[in-house]
Amino acid sequence: MIPQIEKHRSIREFLNKDISSDIIEQILLAASRASTTGNMQLYSIIATTSQEVKESLSPCHFNQPMVKQAPLVLTFCADVRRFSMWCELRDAKPVYDNFAWFINSTIDTLLASQNAALEAEANGLGICYLGTTIYTASKICDVLNLPKGVIPITTIVVGYPKSTPELTSRLPLEAVVHYDTYKDYTPQLIEKLWEERESSEETKNLLEANNRSNLAQVFTEDRYKGGDNIAISKSYFDILKKQGFFNQEQ
């Protein structure tokens, strides 16, 4: 029997069918039970079901139809604000407005998001992570009224699948697992690890569609271009400072 997680695929088309409030609560409760730094739960989840808010979020995600089509959009945010406010109310001095705690809160946030994704799929729903969240984090902050100390990390759209796409390929386990210590890659091993994917029909179609000679060029020249990467990095770095995650003074 194949475990549920091994059947995961990204769903980008959804039925026009609402998710019951009970199931939404189950998903959010599962998220809240994720492992967390010091039991601090350094995240907030914006659960959007309002079509009006989804319309406002849509441009933040490059107007991908699934944002407006999905009955539930979950925006997962790193949040040091809530814990810091509690500390201040208890006459304790919080110093969580720095890069180290951005990392800690990001870990908390992503763990919560994966719990939510697994619970959604266990209830027959489909999900898709939106990488566009960090591309337009500043706009998302505006749409969702995110205060200082809160910054968007990732977004999941959730709904009942309209269709079930084929599973996408993954590299073999030996590509990502290192026993005991890190074993560096050799050119020969890199060739072996990508051999199956590069020879697939899917890759052949991608090369034809993008007029490229190999798959790596599709990533570097079409999907994730150098100039775009730097622009996104600068934009997110700027909003990271604005939202209060870059204090380097005691």
TIDREN-50761 format. One record per residue: y, z, x of N, C-alpha, C in turn; residue number from 1; residue in three letters. Coordinates in nm, 3 decimals, decimal comma, always signed. Layout:
// TIDREN-50761
ATOM        ny        nz        nx       cay       caz       cax        cy        cz        cx    nr   rest
ATOM         Y         Z         X         Y         Z         X         Y         Z         X   NUM    ala
...
***
This chain:
// TIDREN-50761
ATOM        ny        nz        nx       cay       caz       cax        cy        cz        cx    nr   rest
ATOM    -0,120    +0,000    +0,084    +0,000    +0,000    +0,000    +0,125    +0,000    +0,088     1    met
ATOM    +0,216    -0,094    +0,064    +0,336    -0,103    +0,146    +0,437    +0,002    +0,100     2    ile
ATOM    +0,485    +0,090    +0,192    +0,586    +0,188    +0,153    +0,710    +0,118    +0,096     3    pro
ATOM    +0,781    +0,187    +0,004    +0,896    +0,128    -0,062    +1,000    +0,078    +0,038     4    gln
ATOM    +1,025    +0,155    +0,144    +1,130    +0,117    +0,239    +1,097    -0,015    +0,308     5    ile
ATOM    +0,969    -0,045    +0,325    +0,932    -0,170    +0,391    +0,949    -0,290    +0,298     6    glu
ATOM    +0,974    -0,263    +0,169    +0,998    -0,372    +0,075    +1,147    -0,394    +0,052     7    lys
ATOM    +1,229    -0,322    +0,127    +1,375    -0,333    +0,105    +1,425    -0,474    +0,136     8    his
ATOM    +1,510    -0,521    +0,049    +1,586    -0,644    +0,074    +1,723    -0,626    +0,012     9    arg
ATOM    +1,821    -0,698    +0,063    +1,955    -0,691    +0,008    +1,963    -0,773    -0,120    10    ser
ATOM    +2,014    -0,711    -0,227    +2,028    -0,777    -0,356    +2,175    -0,811    -0,378    11    ile
ATOM    +2,203    -0,937    -0,404    +2,341    -0,982    -0,418    +2,373    -1,037    -0,557    12    arg
ATOM    +2,273    -1,040    -0,645    +2,295    -1,082    -0,784    +2,232    -0,980    -0,877    13    glu
ATOM    +2,309    -0,939    -0,978    +2,264    -0,831    -1,065    +2,265    -0,872    -1,211    14    phe
ATOM    +2,175    -0,811    -1,288    +2,175    -0,830    -1,433    +2,296    -0,760    -1,494    15    leu
ATOM    +2,338    -0,810    -1,608    +2,447    -0,745    -1,682    +2,389    -0,626    -1,759    16    asn
ATOM    +2,358    -0,521    -1,684    +2,290    -0,405    -1,741    +2,343    -0,279    -1,675    17    lys
ATOM    +2,393    -0,187    -1,755    +2,448    -0,063    -1,701    +2,338    +0,028    -1,646    18    asp
ATOM    +2,378    +0,112    -1,554    +2,288    +0,215    -1,501    +2,319    +0,345    -1,577    19    ile
ATOM    +2,217    +0,411    -1,625    +2,241    +0,533    -1,701    +2,307    +0,639    -1,615    20    ser
ATOM    +2,383    +0,725    -1,679    +2,452    +0,832    -1,607    +2,352    +0,926    -1,539    21    ser
ATOM    +2,234    +0,943    -1,599    +2,131    +1,029    -1,539    +2,083    +0,973    -1,406    22    asp
ATOM    +2,061    +0,841    -1,401    +2,015    +0,780    -1,277    +2,125    +0,782    -1,172    23    ile
ATOM    +2,248    +0,756    -1,213    +2,359    +0,763    -1,118    +2,367    +0,903    -1,058    24    ile
ATOM    +2,351    +1,005    -1,142    +2,355    +1,143    -1,091    +2,240    +1,169    -0,995    25    glu
ATOM    +2,121    +1,114    -1,025    +2,007    +1,128    -0,933    +2,039    +1,067    -0,797    26    gln
ATOM    +2,100    +0,949    -0,798    +2,135    +0,880    -0,674    +2,234    +0,964    -0,593    27    ile
ATOM    +2,334    +1,015    -0,661    +2,437    +1,094    -0,592    +2,381    +1,227    -0,543    28    leu
ATOM    +2,291    +1,287    -0,621    +2,229    +1,412    -0,578    +2,142    +1,388    -0,455    29    leu
ATOM    +2,068    +1,277    -0,453    +1,987    +1,243    -0,336    +2,076    +1,227    -0,213    30    ala
ATOM    +2,190    +1,162    -0,231    +2,284    +1,146    -0,120    +2,330    +1,281    -0,068    31    ala
ATOM    +2,356    +1,372    -0,160    +2,409    +1,503    -0,120    +2,305    +1,590    -0,049    32    ser
ATOM    +2,178    +1,552    -0,060    +2,072    +1,627    +0,007    +2,039    +1,573    +0,145    33    arg
ATOM    +2,114    +1,477    +0,193    +2,090    +1,422    +0,326    +2,115    +1,526    +0,434    34    ala
ATOM    +2,051    +1,508    +0,549    +2,079    +1,593    +0,664    +2,228    +1,584    +0,697    35    ser
ATOM    +2,283    +1,693    +0,750    +2,427    +1,698    +0,772    +2,461    +1,791    +0,887    36    thr
ATOM    +2,565    +1,760    +0,960    +2,609    +1,842    +1,072    +2,649    +1,982    +1,025    37    thr
ATOM    +2,577    +2,083    +1,072    +2,614    +2,220    +1,043    +2,623    +2,253    +0,895    38    gly
ATOM    +2,555    +2,177    +0,810    +2,564    +2,194    +0,664    +2,708    +2,183    +0,615    39    asn
ATOM    +2,787    +2,096    +0,681    +2,929    +2,080    +0,647    +2,954    +1,968    +0,547    40    met
ATOM    +2,859    +1,875    +0,536    +2,872    +1,760    +0,443    +3,008    +1,691    +0,460    41    gln
ATOM    +3,024    +1,631    +0,576    +3,153    +1,571    +0,613    +3,166    +1,429    +0,559    42    leu
ATOM    +3,153    +1,415    +0,429    +3,166    +1,284    +0,365    +3,210    +1,303    +0,222    43    tyr
ATOM    +3,264    +1,199    +0,166    +3,289    +1,190    +0,022    +3,239    +1,056    -0,026    44    ser
ATOM    +3,193    +1,052    -0,150    +3,141    +0,928    -0,209    +3,229    +0,893    -0,329    45    ile
ATOM    +3,287    +0,775    -0,326    +3,364    +0,727    -0,440    +3,271    +0,640    -0,524    46    ile
ATOM    +3,231    +0,689    -0,641    +3,140    +0,616    -0,730    +3,224    +0,540    -0,831    47    ala
ATOM    +3,227    +0,409    -0,817    +3,312    +0,325    -0,901    +3,230    +0,251    -1,005    48    thr
ATOM    +3,259    +0,278    -1,131    +3,199    +0,203    -1,242    +3,307    +0,129    -1,322    49    thr
ATOM    +3,432    +0,165    -1,303    +3,543    +0,102    -1,374    +3,560    -0,043    -1,330    50    ser
ATOM    +3,559    -0,135    -1,426    +3,577    -0,275    -1,392    +3,714    -0,299    -1,332    51    gln
ATOM    +3,812    -0,225    -1,377    +3,948    -0,241    -1,324    +3,953    -0,206    -1,175    52    glu
ATOM    +3,889    -0,097    -1,137    +3,888    -0,058    -0,995    +3,805    -0,156    -0,914    53    val
ATOM    +3,693    -0,203    -0,971    +3,612    -0,303    -0,900    +3,691    -0,431    -0,876    54    lys
ATOM    +3,775    -0,468    -0,972    +3,862    -0,586    -0,955    +3,955    -0,564    -0,837    55    glu
ATOM    +4,006    -0,442    -0,822    +4,096    -0,412    -0,711    +4,022    -0,406    -0,577    56    ser
ATOM    +3,897    -0,362    -0,581    +3,817    -0,354    -0,459    +3,767    -0,491    -0,413    57    leu
ATOM    +3,751    -0,581    -0,506    +3,690    -0,710    -0,475    +3,757    -0,784    -0,358    58    ser
ATOM    +3,890    -0,796    -0,353    +3,952    -0,864    -0,239    +3,926    -0,793    -0,106    59    pro
ATOM    +3,904    -0,662    -0,112    +3,873    -0,586    +0,010    +3,738    -0,627    +0,068    60    cys
ATOM    +3,654    -0,686    -0,016    +3,522    -0,730    +0,027    +3,510    -0,883    +0,017    61    his
ATOM    +3,622    -0,948    +0,049    +3,628    -1,095    +0,056    +3,587    -1,162    -0,074    62    phe
ATOM    +3,612    -1,093    -0,186    +3,585    -1,147    -0,319    +3,439    -1,189    -0,339    63    asn
ATOM    +3,349    -1,118    -0,276    +3,207    -1,146    -0,300    +3,176    -1,110    -0,446    64    gln
ATOM    +3,116    -1,201    -0,521    +3,094    -1,179    -0,665    +3,021    -1,052    -0,699    65    pro
ATOM    +2,932    -1,007    -0,610    +2,850    -0,889    -0,642    +2,934    -0,762    -0,659    66    met
ATOM    +3,054    -0,757    -0,602    +3,136    -0,637    -0,615    +3,179    -0,616    -0,759    67    val
ATOM    +3,218    -0,723    -0,826    +3,257    -0,713    -0,966    +3,136    -0,716    -1,059    68    lys
ATOM    +3,026    -0,775    -1,013    +2,907    -0,790    -1,098    +2,824    -0,663    -1,103    69    gln
ATOM    +2,815    -0,591    -0,991    +2,732    -0,469    -0,986    +2,790    -0,361    -1,077    70    ala
ATOM    +2,705    -0,293    -1,153    +2,756    -0,186    -1,240    +2,806    -0,064    -1,164    71    pro
ATOM    +2,762    -0,049    -1,038    +2,801    +0,069    -0,959    +2,835    +0,026    -0,817    72    leu
ATOM    +2,952    +0,069    -0,770    +2,993    +0,046    -0,632    +3,017    +0,183    -0,569    73    val
ATOM    +2,945    +0,210    -0,461    +2,957    +0,338    -0,392    +3,027    +0,318    -0,258    74    leu
ATOM    +3,143    +0,380    -0,242    +3,215    +0,375    -0,115    +3,195    +0,509    -0,045    75    thr
ATOM    +3,133    +0,504    +0,070    +3,102    +0,625    +0,146    +3,209    +0,646    +0,253    76    phe
ATOM    +3,270    +0,763    +0,251    +3,383    +0,791    +0,340    +3,355    +0,911    +0,428    77    cys
ATOM    +3,389    +0,900    +0,557    +3,392    +1,017    +0,643    +3,506    +1,106    +0,594    78    ala
ATOM    +3,479    +1,235    +0,581    +3,578    +1,325    +0,521    +3,578    +1,459    +0,594    79    asp
ATOM    +3,682    +1,481    +0,675    +3,700    +1,613    +0,737    +3,806    +1,693    +0,662    80    val
ATOM    +3,868    +1,633    +0,563    +3,976    +1,697    +0,490    +3,928    +1,820    +0,411    81    arg
ATOM    +3,821    +1,801    +0,335    +3,774    +1,909    +0,247    +3,735    +2,033    +0,327    82    arg
ATOM    +3,660    +2,013    +0,435    +3,616    +2,126    +0,516    +3,734    +2,192    +0,587    83    phe
ATOM    +3,827    +2,111    +0,634    +3,946    +2,166    +0,701    +4,030    +2,250    +0,605    84    ser
ATOM    +4,046    +2,203    +0,482    +4,122    +2,277    +0,383    +4,056    +2,412    +0,353    85    met
ATOM    +3,923    +2,412    +0,343    +3,851    +2,537    +0,319    +3,874    +2,635    +0,434    86    trp
ATOM    +3,867    +2,584    +0,558    +3,891    +2,670    +0,674    +4,030    +2,733    +0,667    87    cys
ATOM    +4,130    +2,650    +0,637    +4,268    +2,699    +0,631    +4,285    +2,806    +0,523    88    glu
ATOM    +4,218    +2,789    +0,411    +4,226    +2,888    +0,303    +4,158    +3,020    +0,340    89    leu
ATOM    +4,073    +3,016    +0,442    +4,002    +3,136    +0,487    +4,060    +3,189    +0,618    90    arg
ATOM    +4,183    +3,149    +0,651    +4,251    +3,195    +0,772    +4,171    +3,162    +0,898    91    asp
ATOM    +4,106    +3,044    +0,897    +4,034    +2,992    +1,013    +4,103    +2,863    +1,055    92    ala
ATOM    +4,112    +2,839    +1,184    +4,187    +2,723    +1,234    +4,093    +2,605    +1,258    93    lys
ATOM    +4,100    +2,502    +1,174    +4,014    +2,385    +1,195    +4,073    +2,289    +1,297    94    pro
ATOM    +3,988    +2,235    +1,383    +4,030    +2,130    +1,476    +3,926    +2,018    +1,465    95    val
ATOM    +3,924    +1,954    +1,349    +3,827    +1,848    +1,321    +3,894    +1,711    +1,306    96    tyr
ATOM    +4,021    +1,704    +1,345    +4,097    +1,579    +1,330    +4,095    +1,497    +1,458    97    asp
ATOM    +3,975    +1,478    +1,515    +3,963    +1,410    +1,644    +3,843    +1,317    +1,644    98    asn
ATOM    +3,829    +1,242    +1,751    +3,728    +1,137    +1,756    +3,585    +1,193    +1,751    99    phe
ATOM    +3,563    +1,308    +1,816    +3,429    +1,367    +1,813    +3,385    +1,395    +1,670   100    ala
ATOM    +3,480    +1,443    +1,588    +3,443    +1,475    +1,451    +3,447    +1,354    +1,359   101    trp
ATOM    +3,512    +1,248    +1,405    +3,494    +1,120    +1,336    +3,349    +1,075    +1,352   102    phe
ATOM    +3,295    +1,088    +1,471    +3,156    +1,050    +1,494    +3,062    +1,138    +1,411   103    ile
ATOM    +3,083    +1,270    +1,415    +2,998    +1,360    +1,337    +3,004    +1,327    +1,188   104    asn
ATOM    +3,124    +1,304    +1,137    +3,138    +1,276    +0,994    +3,083    +1,139    +0,959   105    ser
ATOM    +3,090    +1,044    +1,052    +3,031    +0,912    +1,029    +2,879    +0,921    +1,019   106    thr
ATOM    +2,820    +1,001    +1,106    +2,674    +1,022    +1,099    +2,636    +1,082    +0,965   107    ile
ATOM    +2,708    +1,187    +0,924    +2,682    +1,248    +0,793    +2,692    +1,145    +0,681   108    asp
ATOM    +2,796    +1,063    +0,689    +2,824    +0,964    +0,584    +2,711    +0,862    +0,573   109    thr
ATOM    +2,666    +0,811    +0,685    +2,562    +0,708    +0,684    +2,427    +0,765    +0,641   110    leu
ATOM    +2,400    +0,890    +0,679    +2,276    +0,953    +0,632    +2,278    +0,967    +0,480   111    leu
ATOM    +2,392    +1,007    +0,425    +2,404    +1,019    +0,280    +2,388    +0,884    +0,212   112    ala
ATOM    +2,444    +0,780    +0,272    +2,436    +0,647    +0,212    +2,293    +0,596    +0,208   113    ser
ATOM    +2,216    +0,624    +0,312    +2,077    +0,578    +0,314    +1,994    +0,653    +0,211   114    gln
ATOM    +2,020    +0,783    +0,194    +1,951    +0,857    +0,087    +1,979    +0,795    -0,049   115    asn
ATOM    +2,106    +0,762    -0,071    +2,145    +0,700    -0,199    +2,073    +0,567    -0,218   116    ala
ATOM    +2,066    +0,488    -0,113    +2,000    +0,357    -0,121    +1,852    +0,372    -0,156   117    ala
ATOM    +1,785    +0,466    -0,090    +1,642    +0,487    -0,116    +1,618    +0,536    -0,258   118    leu
ATOM    +1,703    +0,626    -0,306    +1,687    +0,677    -0,442    +1,712    +0,567    -0,545   119    glu
ATOM    +1,812    +0,483    -0,518    +1,839    +0,372    -0,609    +1,719    +0,279    -0,618   120    ala
ATOM    +1,662    +0,244    -0,504    +1,547    +0,153    -0,504    +1,425    +0,218    -0,568   121    glu
ATOM    +1,410    +0,349    -0,553    +1,298    +0,420    -0,617    +1,309    +0,416    -0,769   122    ala
ATOM    +1,431    +0,392    -0,819    +1,453    +0,383    -0,964    +1,459    +0,239    -1,012   123    asn
ATOM    +1,408    +0,146    -0,931    +1,401    +0,006    -0,972    +1,531    -0,071    -0,957   124    gly
ATOM    +1,627    -0,013    -0,887    +1,755    -0,080    -0,866    +1,755    -0,154    -0,733   125    leu
ATOM    +1,848    -0,246    -0,719    +1,868    -0,315    -0,593    +2,001    -0,275    -0,533   126    gly
ATOM    +2,010    -0,284    -0,401    +2,134    -0,245    -0,333    +2,169    -0,348    -0,226   127    ile
ATOM    +2,297    -0,348    -0,189    +2,339    -0,428    -0,074    +2,451    -0,353    -0,003   128    cys
ATOM    +2,436    -0,332    +0,125    +2,542    -0,274    +0,207    +2,647    -0,381    +0,235   129    tyr
ATOM    +2,774    -0,342    +0,229    +2,883    -0,434    +0,254    +2,949    -0,404    +0,389   130    leu
ATOM    +2,927    -0,492    +0,485    +2,987    -0,475    +0,617    +3,137    -0,494    +0,618   131    gly
ATOM    +3,189    -0,548    +0,509    +3,333    -0,574    +0,500    +3,416    -0,446    +0,491   132    thr
ATOM    +3,352    -0,332    +0,471    +3,425    -0,207    +0,451    +3,518    -0,177    +0,568   133    thr
ATOM    +3,471    -0,191    +0,691    +3,559    -0,158    +0,803    +3,658    -0,270    +0,832   134    ile
ATOM    +3,632    -0,391    +0,779    +3,725    -0,501    +0,801    +3,859    -0,474    +0,731   135    tyr
ATOM    +3,852    -0,413    +0,614    +3,973    -0,395    +0,533    +3,990    -0,248    +0,494   136    thr
ATOM    +3,960    -0,160    +0,588    +3,962    -0,016    +0,558    +4,098    +0,030    +0,508   137    ala
ATOM    +4,205    -0,026    +0,561    +4,340    +0,016    +0,520    +4,362    -0,015    +0,372   138    ser
ATOM    +4,320    -0,134    +0,328    +4,335    -0,171    +0,187    +4,249    -0,084    +0,097   139    lys
ATOM    +4,130    -0,053    +0,143    +4,041    +0,033    +0,064    +4,102    +0,172    +0,050   140    ile
ATOM    +4,163    +0,222    +0,157    +4,232    +0,352    +0,149    +4,337    +0,350    +0,038   141    cys
ATOM    +4,409    +0,239    +0,029    +4,513    +0,228    -0,074    +4,452    +0,222    -0,215   142    asp
ATOM    +4,350    +0,139    -0,232    +4,289    +0,123    -0,365    +4,228    +0,253    -0,414   143    val
ATOM    +4,163    +0,327    -0,324    +4,090    +0,448    -0,363    +4,171    +0,576    -0,342   144    leu
ATOM    +4,297    +0,560    -0,302    +4,386    +0,677    -0,283    +4,329    +0,777    -0,182   145    asn
ATOM    +4,280    +0,727    -0,069    +4,219    +0,815    +0,029    +4,327    +0,884    +0,111   146    leu
ATOM    +4,329    +1,018    +0,113    +4,431    +1,092    +0,188    +4,396    +1,102    +0,336   147    pro
ATOM    +4,486    +1,161    +0,413    +4,462    +1,183    +0,555    +4,338    +1,270    +0,572   148    lys
ATOM    +4,256    +1,235    +0,668    +4,130    +1,307    +0,690    +4,011    +1,242    +0,623   149    gly
ATOM    +4,036    +1,129    +0,556    +3,929    +1,057    +0,486    +3,940    +0,909    +0,521   150    val
ATOM    +3,828    +0,847    +0,558    +3,830    +0,705    +0,596    +3,700    +0,638    +0,551   151    ile
ATOM    +3,708    +0,517    +0,496    +3,586    +0,448    +0,450    +3,498    +0,404    +0,567   152    pro
ATOM    +3,368    +0,421    +0,548    +3,270    +0,384    +0,651    +3,182    +0,269    +0,605   153    ile
ATOM    +3,128    +0,279    +0,484    +3,043    +0,171    +0,432    +3,045    +0,174    +0,280   154    thr
ATOM    +3,000    +0,065    +0,222    +2,997    +0,050    +0,077    +2,861    -0,006    +0,036   155    thr
ATOM    +2,809    +0,044    -0,077    +2,685    -0,008    -0,132    +2,710    -0,052    -0,276   156    ile
ATOM    +2,671    -0,174    -0,308    +2,671    -0,217    -0,449    +2,531    -0,191    -0,504   157    val
ATOM    +2,525    -0,146    -0,630    +2,398    -0,103    -0,690    +2,385    -0,162    -0,830   158    val
ATOM    +2,267    -0,215    -0,860    +2,242    -0,267    -0,994    +2,099    -0,312    -1,010   159    gly
ATOM    +2,066    -0,360    -1,130    +1,933    -0,413    -1,155    +1,926    -0,558    -1,104   160    tyr
ATOM    +1,831    -0,588    -1,017    +1,825    -0,721    -0,955    +1,808    -0,833    -1,057   161    pro
ATOM    +1,884    -0,939    -1,038    +1,868    -1,059    -1,120    +1,750    -1,141    -1,070   162    lys
ATOM    +1,726    -1,134    -0,941    +1,611    -1,201    -0,881    +1,572    -1,123    -0,756   163    ser
ATOM    +1,454    -1,152    -0,705    +1,404    -1,082    -0,587    +1,390    -1,181    -0,471   164    thr
ATOM    +1,480    -1,178    -0,376    +1,472    -1,271    -0,263    +1,357    -1,235    -0,169   165    pro
ATOM    +1,322    -1,327    -0,084    +1,219    -1,302    +0,016    +1,268    -1,196    +0,114   166    glu
ATOM    +1,173    -1,124    +0,173    +1,209    -1,028    +0,277    +1,267    -1,103    +0,396   167    leu
ATOM    +1,372    -1,048    +0,454    +1,426    -1,107    +0,576    +1,347    -1,058    +0,697   168    thr
ATOM    +1,353    -1,134    +0,803    +1,273    -1,100    +0,921    +1,333    -0,980    +0,996   169    ser
ATOM    +1,250    -0,914    +1,071    +1,291    -0,808    +1,162    +1,226    -0,834    +1,297   170    arg
ATOM    +1,290    -0,787    +1,402    +1,228    -0,797    +1,534    +1,104    -0,708    +1,537   171    leu
ATOM    +1,006    -0,740    +1,624    +0,887    -0,655    +1,633    +0,925    -0,514    +1,677   172    pro
ATOM    +0,840    -0,419    +1,644    +0,868    -0,279    +1,672    +0,898    -0,254    +1,819   173    leu
ATOM    +0,831    -0,326    +1,907    +0,852    -0,304    +2,050    +0,993    -0,340    +2,094   174    glu
ATOM    +1,067    -0,412    +2,010    +1,204    -0,447    +2,044    +1,298    -0,328    +2,032   175    ala
ATOM    +1,266    -0,235    +1,943    +1,361    -0,128    +1,914    +1,310    +0,011    +1,950   176    val
ATOM    +1,182    +0,023    +1,984    +1,126    +0,155    +2,016    +1,100    +0,165    +2,166   177    val
ATOM    +1,146    +0,275    +2,224    +1,123    +0,306    +2,366    +1,054    +0,441    +2,371   178    his
ATOM    +0,938    +0,448    +2,430    +0,865    +0,575    +2,438    +0,907    +0,654    +2,561   179    tyr
ATOM    +0,942    +0,779    +2,537    +0,979    +0,877    +2,639    +1,116    +0,851    +2,703   180    asp
ATOM    +1,137    +0,735    +2,762    +1,267    +0,700    +2,818    +1,299    +0,555    +2,784   181    thr
ATOM    +1,425    +0,519    +2,801    +1,468    +0,381    +2,773    +1,408    +0,288    +2,876   182    tyr
ATOM    +1,344    +0,184    +2,831    +1,289    +0,081    +2,921    +1,376    -0,043    +2,906   183    lys
ATOM    +1,446    -0,078    +3,010    +1,539    -0,189    +3,000    +1,464    -0,321    +2,978   184    asp
ATOM    +1,535    -0,415    +2,917    +1,477    -0,545    +2,884    +1,486    -0,640    +3,002   185    tyr
ATOM    +1,389    -0,726    +3,012    +1,391    -0,835    +3,109    +1,417    -0,964    +3,032   186    thr
ATOM    +1,466    -1,068    +3,100    +1,482    -1,196    +3,031    +1,354    -1,244    +2,965   187    pro
ATOM    +1,241    -1,219    +3,031    +1,113    -1,263    +2,977    +1,080    -1,189    +2,845   188    gln
ATOM    +1,110    -1,059    +2,842    +1,083    -0,982    +2,720    +1,177    -1,023    +2,607   189    leu
ATOM    +1,303    -1,049    +2,641    +1,398    -1,097    +2,539    +1,346    -1,225    +2,475   190    ile
ATOM    +1,298    -1,316    +2,557    +1,243    -1,442    +2,506    +1,128    -1,415    +2,409   191    glu
ATOM    +1,041    -1,323    +2,447    +0,923    -1,291    +2,365    +0,965    -1,226    +2,232   192    lys
ATOM    +1,061    -1,134    +2,238    +1,100    -1,059    +2,119    +1,165    -1,147    +2,013   193    leu
ATOM    +1,237    -1,251    +2,056    +1,305    -1,339    +1,961    +1,227    -1,467    +1,928   194    trp
ATOM    +1,111    -1,482    +1,990    +1,036    -1,607    +1,976    +1,005    -1,642    +1,831   195    glu
ATOM    +0,952    -1,547    +1,756    +0,911    -1,574    +1,618    +1,032    -1,607    +1,531   196    glu
ATOM    +1,138    -1,531    +1,545    +1,256    -1,556    +1,462    +1,320    -1,691    +1,495   197    arg
ATOM    +1,328    -1,722    +1,622    +1,393    -1,848    +1,661    +1,314    -1,970    +1,618   198    glu
ATOM    +1,185    -1,953    +1,600    +1,101    -2,068    +1,563    +1,081    -2,079    +1,412   199    ser
ATOM    +1,145    -1,990    +1,335    +1,123    -1,987    +1,191    +1,196    -2,101    +1,120   200    ser
ATOM    +1,151    -2,129    +0,998    +1,216    -2,231    +0,915    +1,357    -2,188    +0,878   201    glu
ATOM    +1,376    -2,058    +0,859    +1,509    -2,006    +0,826    +1,608    -2,037    +0,938   202    glu
ATOM    +1,565    -2,015    +1,062    +1,653    -2,044    +1,176    +1,681    -2,194    +1,186   203    thr
ATOM    +1,580    -2,274    +1,163    +1,599    -2,419    +1,168    +1,706    -2,462    +1,069   204    lys
ATOM    +1,702    -2,406    +0,950    +1,801    -2,439    +0,847    +1,941    -2,391    +0,887   205    asn
ATOM    +1,948    -2,273    +0,948    +2,077    -2,220    +0,993    +2,139    -2,309    +1,100   206    leu
ATOM    +2,057    -2,354    +1,192    +2,108    -2,439    +1,300    +2,161    -2,572    +1,244   207    leu
ATOM    +2,090    -2,627    +1,148    +2,135    -2,752    +1,087    +2,266    -2,730    +1,010   208    glu
ATOM    +2,272    -2,620    +0,935    +2,390    -2,593    +0,853    +2,515    -2,567    +0,938   209    ala
ATOM    +2,495    -2,505    +1,055    +2,609    -2,470    +1,140    +2,628    -2,563    +1,259   210    asn
ATOM    +2,540    -2,662    +1,268    +2,548    -2,760    +1,378    +2,548    -2,690    +1,514   211    asn
ATOM    +2,452    -2,599    +1,533    +2,439    -2,525    +1,658    +2,304    -2,555    +1,721   212    arg
ATOM    +2,296    -2,531    +1,852    +2,171    -2,561    +1,922    +2,077    -2,441    +1,929   213    ser
ATOM    +2,131    -2,319    +1,906    +2,044    -2,202    +1,904    +2,103    -2,093    +1,816   214    asn
ATOM    +2,020    -1,995    +1,781    +2,057    -1,891    +1,686    +2,166    -1,800    +1,740   215    leu
ATOM    +2,163    -1,772    +1,868    +2,265    -1,684    +1,927    +2,404    -1,742    +1,905   216    ala
ATOM    +2,418    -1,873    +1,912    +2,548    -1,936    +1,892    +2,597    -1,920    +1,748   217    gln
ATOM    +2,504    -1,915    +1,652    +2,544    -1,892    +1,513    +2,613    -1,756    +1,501   218    val
ATOM    +2,560    -1,657    +1,572    +2,620    -1,523    +1,568    +2,755    -1,521    +1,641   219    phe
ATOM    +2,762    -1,580    +1,759    +2,885    -1,566    +1,839    +2,995    -1,664    +1,799   220    thr
ATOM    +2,958    -1,778    +1,741    +3,058    -1,880    +1,710    +3,088    -1,893    +1,560   221    glu
ATOM    +2,999    -1,845    +1,475    +3,018    -1,863    +1,331    +3,025    -1,731    +1,254   222    asp
ATOM    +2,934    -1,641    +1,279    +2,928    -1,518    +1,200    +3,025    -1,411    +1,251   223    arg
ATOM    +3,018    -1,381    +1,379    +3,096    -1,271    +1,434    +3,170    -1,320    +1,559   224    tyr
ATOM    +3,279    -1,387    +1,538    +3,355    -1,448    +1,647    +3,431    -1,343    +1,728   225    lys
ATOM    +3,446    -1,372    +1,856    +3,513    -1,278    +1,946    +3,652    -1,238    +1,898   226    gly
ATOM    +3,734    -1,335    +1,861    +3,869    -1,305    +1,816    +3,870    -1,219    +1,691   227    gly
ATOM    +3,781    -1,249    +1,598    +3,770    -1,169    +1,476    +3,726    -1,026    +1,508   228    asp
ATOM    +3,631    -1,015    +1,600    +3,581    -0,883    +1,638    +3,693    -0,795    +1,693   229    asn
ATOM    +3,775    -0,851    +1,778    +3,885    -0,775    +1,838    +3,988    -0,738    +1,731   230    ile
ATOM    +4,019    -0,831    +1,642    +4,116    -0,804    +1,536    +4,067    -0,693    +1,443   231    ala
ATOM    +3,939    -0,698    +1,405    +3,882    -0,594    +1,319    +3,882    -0,460    +1,391   232    ile
ATOM    +3,846    -0,462    +1,518    +3,844    -0,339    +1,597    +3,983    -0,276    +1,603   233    ser
ATOM    +4,084    -0,357    +1,628    +4,221    -0,306    +1,636    +4,266    -0,250    +1,501   234    lys
ATOM    +4,236    -0,323    +1,394    +4,276    -0,280    +1,260    +4,212    -0,146    +1,224   235    ser
ATOM    +4,082    -0,132    +1,254    +4,013    -0,008    +1,219    +4,061    +0,107    +1,308   236    tyr
ATOM    +4,088    +0,077    +1,432    +4,140    +0,179    +1,524    +4,275    +0,230    +1,475   237    phe
ATOM    +4,359    +0,139    +1,426    +4,490    +0,179    +1,375    +4,478    +0,269    +1,253   238    asp
ATOM    +4,389    +0,233    +1,160    +4,374    +0,315    +1,039    +4,305    +0,448    +1,073   239    ile
ATOM    +4,221    +0,448    +1,176    +4,158    +0,571    +1,222    +4,264    +0,671    +1,268   240    leu
ATOM    +4,361    +0,622    +1,341    +4,471    +0,709    +1,385    +4,557    +0,753    +1,267   241    lys
ATOM    +4,587    +0,659    +1,178    +4,672    +0,690    +1,063    +4,607    +0,795    +0,973   242    lys
ATOM    +4,475    +0,787    +0,958    +4,405    +0,881    +0,869    +4,373    +1,014    +0,937   243    gln
ATOM    +4,415    +1,029    +1,061    +4,409    +1,160    +1,125    +4,280    +1,192    +1,196   244    gly
ATOM    +4,221    +1,094    +1,264    +4,098    +1,119    +1,337    +4,116    +1,102    +1,488   245    phe
ATOM    +4,239    +1,112    +1,536    +4,258    +1,085    +1,679    +4,345    +1,186    +1,749   246    phe
ATOM    +4,346    +1,309    +1,699    +4,416    +1,416    +1,769    +4,342    +1,448    +1,898   247    asn
ATOM    +4,411    +1,446    +2,010    +4,349    +1,478    +2,138    +4,410    +1,604    +2,201   248    gln
ATOM    +4,483    +1,681    +2,122    +4,548    +1,803    +2,169    +4,493    +1,922    +2,093   249    glu
ATOM    +4,476    +2,033    +2,159    +4,432    +2,157    +2,094    +4,540    +2,210    +1,999   250    gln
***
